[in-house]
Amino acid sequence: MRPEYLTYNAEELAQEADFIRWVQQADTSLSAQWAAWLEQYPAQSKKVEEARRLVEAVNWPVPQLDATQKASMWQAIDAATSQETGRVVGLSSRRSWWWSAAAAVVLLLVAAWWWQQTPDPMALYAARTEKGRFLLPDGSMVSLNAVTELEYATEKWSKRRHVKLEGEAFFEVEKGAKFTVETPYGTVEVLGTSFNVEARADVFRVNCYTGKVRVSLPNGSEKIITPQQGVEAIDGQLQERGLDNDNDIAWQDRVHHFKAQPLKEVFAELERQYLIEIDYPDSAAERLYTGSFRSDELRQSLKSVCWPMGLRFSINQNQVLIQELQ
């Protein structure tokens, strides 16, 4: 059983091919596996029963869809139904009402023909204010922070696990052939591990949490990092940086931590997490900020950043003006 089943909601579980076969075909080997899993994790019973009801709402044969196809279909569904501005809405933003979920699963199942129309390469995108969590063709998972784009070739994936990234993403890579993350600022290579990559203008940082990661810059600078190590590109060279396990990837829970980072980076992150434009004095751009904000309420987030730095702010619709305190 896949470990991520523990984190799935009923709607996500109802999309899994093994789960669908178990519900619809009474596969004895799968029944034994699910029975053992439920005995080990009895708290999952309610979710499994709800997922079973979703699958049973569909009474025709289920097309065999691979992970790429399912992810692509959900992107199309979310793009068509989302009220947000982004082109892709992640799993966490799907509706949780039962009938909406059932309708979405039906749509997923009856639209198998659409996969032949799926272009190559595949592009995943999280717009401003959004985040997304996606399953890659080999079972690897990637979480995208706001204003992040990830691209990969679906047809070549079995031979070459290679993605292009611009923005910030957390990867949980399944073991197998070399997995490469290419960014405009540097490249990351792994075999099977979990790591975070931030690749934005003037910022290239990589943190390793499990396994081993090779990080290289276009100028040839290269480092291999192991768990609890990180690197950052500074003046064209990779320099080691310490990890803060509780804070460095807290953006997945909408908490954004900074340790002695220029305010211009903090303001840029605020703009990504909210639909705002920030005007701030040049004198504040390079001042170093240590602290955090939550991306759930704009005024409180601005207070968390501005007040400790002796700054004041005013909000006019989507425009934020930052000024030095007199």
N, C-alpha and C positions, 0 to 999 in steps of 0.2 A: 504494500500500500504506500502511496506517495505521502511523504511527511507533510506536504502543504495541505492535504485534506483537512488537517486539524485547523487550519486558518480559513478555509473556504466557508462561504455562506451557502445556504441551500441552493440558491440559484446557480452558483458556480459549480457545485458538486453535481447538479443535474445535467451539466454539459459534458461530464467526463465519460468517455466511451466505455470504460470498464464498468462504471456505475450503471450506465444505460443498459448494457448487455445483461448485467446482473438482474435488474428490475424486469426487463422485457423477455429475456430468454431463459431465466431460471438456470443459469450455468452453475452446476454443482461445485466446480472448483472455485469459482468466484464467490459462491454463497459461503463456502467454508472460510475464505479469506475475510469477507466482510463480517461474518459472525465472530471470528477471532478478534478483528479490529474493534468491533463494538464492545466485546467483552473487556478489552484492554482500555477502551475509552468510552465508558458508559454515558458520559456527559454529552457525547455526540449523537445520541439516539434521536433526540427531537429534530435535529438538523437533518439527519439521514431520512427520517420519516417524511419530512416536508419535501426533501429532494425527490423521494420516491413518488410522492403525489404529483409533483411537477412532471416527471417522466411519464407517469401513467395517464396524464392528461392528453398525451399524444398516442394515438392507437394505430399508427402506420409504421412500416419499417424505417429504421433509423439509418440514414446514409453514414458511411464511415468517414469521418472528418478528422484530419490531422490537426495538431496544435496550431499551426500557422493559419489554417483555414478558419478555425474557431475564433482566433484572435482577430483576424481580418473581418469576419462577419460582425463581431461585437463592435468593432470600430464603425462599421457602416450603420449598425443599429443605433449606437450612441450618437453618432454625428447627425442622424436624422431626427432624433428625439430630444437632444440636449438643448437647454436654454442658455448654455454658456457660450462663450465666444470661441472656444478652442475647436480645432479640427478633430481632435481625438479626446474622448473622455474615458478615464481609466475605470477599472473594475469597481473601485470604491464608490463611484458616483451612480451606479445603477440603482434603479428603483427597487425597493424592498417589499412592496405590496405583492401579495401572492399571485393575484390574477395578472398583474403586469409582468411578473416573472414568468408565469406560464405562457403568456402570449409571446414573450421574447424567446422562450425555448422553442415554441412552435415555429416562430419565424426562422430561428436558426436551423431547424431540422428540414423545413420544406424548401429552403433556399440553397440546397447543395449545388445546384447548377451554377450558382454565382461564382463558385471557386474557379471555374475555368476562365472567368473574366478578371481575376485578381492579377494586377500588374506585378511585374518584377522589376526593380526591387520593392520591398515592403518598407513603408515609412510609418513610424509611430511618433506622435507629437503630443506634448502636454503644453497647452497655452498658458497665458498669464492667469494666475489664481488657481490653476488646475494641477493635479498630480495624476499619474497613471501607473498601474502595475500590470505587466504583460508577461505571457508565457511564450518563450521562444521555441522554435521547432524541436530542439533537443530536450526540452523540459527545463532548461535554464529559465530563471526569472529575472526580470529587470523592472525596477521602479524608477520612474522619471519624475524629477522635480519640475517646477513650473518653468516655462520657456525652454524646453529641452526637446531635441529631435534626435531620433535614432533610426538608422536605415540599415537594411541588410538584404542580401539576395536570397530569395526563398528557394529557387531551383538549385542553387549551388551549395546550400547549407550543409548537406550531408558530407560534402567533401571539404568545405572551408567555412569554419565558424568565424565569421568576420562581420563586425558591425562598425558603422560610422556614427560618431556621437558628437553633438554640440550642445552643451548645457551641463546638467548634473544628473547622474544616475547611480543607483546601487544595484550591483549584479550578484546573483547567486548562481554560479555556473556549475552545471553537471560535469562530472568527470568524463574525459574523452579526448578527442583531438584538440590541438591548440586552439584557444579562443582568443581572438584579437579585437581590441577596441581601438579604432583609429579616430583621432581627433585632429583638428587643425593645429594643435599645439604640441602634440606628442602621442605616443602609441603605448598601449598596455597589452601585455601578452600573459595568458595564464593557461593552466591545464584543467583545473577544477577548484574553485575557490569562491570566496565572497569578498567583494571589494567595492569601494566607492570612488567614482571619478568625477571631478569637477573640471570642466574644460570650457571656460568662457573667456571673453576678451581680457587679457592681462592676468588671467588666473588659470593655472593648471596644477591640480593637486590630486594625489592618489593615496588612498588608505587601504591597507590590506588587513582583513579580519581572520581569514582562514586560508591555508594553502600558501602559494608562492606566486609573486607577481613580478614581471620584468617591465620596467618603465623606461622609455627612451624618448629623447628629443630629436627634432630634425637635424640638429647640429652634431649628433653622435653621442651626446651625454647620455649615460645609461646607468641604472641602478636596479638591483634585485632586492625586493622587500618581502619580508615574511610577516606572520601574524603580529599585530600590535605595532606595526611600523607604517610610516607614511612618508611621502616625499612631496616636494613642491618646487616648481620651476622658478628660480630667482636669478635674474640677470643671465639667462641662458644656461644655467647649471641646475642640476637636481640636488636639492638639499633636504636632509632628513627633517621630519617634523614628528612631534609626539602625537599620539592618538588619545582622544577622550571618548571612550566607547559609548557613554551615555549621551554625549552631546553632538559628536561629529555627524551622525546620521539621523539625528532627531528630526530632521526636516520631513522624514516620512510620516511623522506624527504631528506635523505642522508647527514644530518648534525649531527656531533657527538660532544657533549659538555662534558667537564670534569671540575669538581670543586675540587681542592686539591686532585687529584687522582695520585697514583704512575705512573711514566712514563712507567713502565713495562706493566701496563694495557693499556695505550695509544698506545704503540707500538704493543701490541697484537691486538687492534682494527684496527690499520692500516694494519696489516697482514691479517685480516679477510676481509677488504674492498678492498684490492688490492692483486694481485697475486705476493706477494713479501715475502722474508724472511729478517728480520732485525737483524743485529748483533750490539749490543750496549754494552758499558762498564758497568761492575757491579756497578760502582760508580754512574751511572745515574738511575739505576733500581727503587730506592725508592724515588727519588726526586719528589716532588709534583707539578703537572701541573694543571693550570687553564686556560682554553681556548677552542678552537674548531678547527675542520677541516671539509671540505666538501669532500666527497668521489667521486669526479669527475675528479680530476687532481692530479696525484701523487706528482709531484714536489712541487706544491703549498701547498698540505697537509703537506708534510714534513717541508716546510718552516714555516708553521703556528705552528708546534709543536717544532721544533728544535731551531729556532732563539731566541724566548723569553727565552729559557732555556740555552743559551750559548753553543749550540751544532752545529756541522756541519755535513753534510751528503754527501755521494757520492752514485751514482746508477750505478750498472753494471748488465745490463739485469734485472733479477728479484731479485738481491741481493742488499741490502741497508746496507751501513756501517755508523754507527753513531760514532762520535768522539767528545771528549771535545775540545773546543777552547783553544789553547795555549796562 
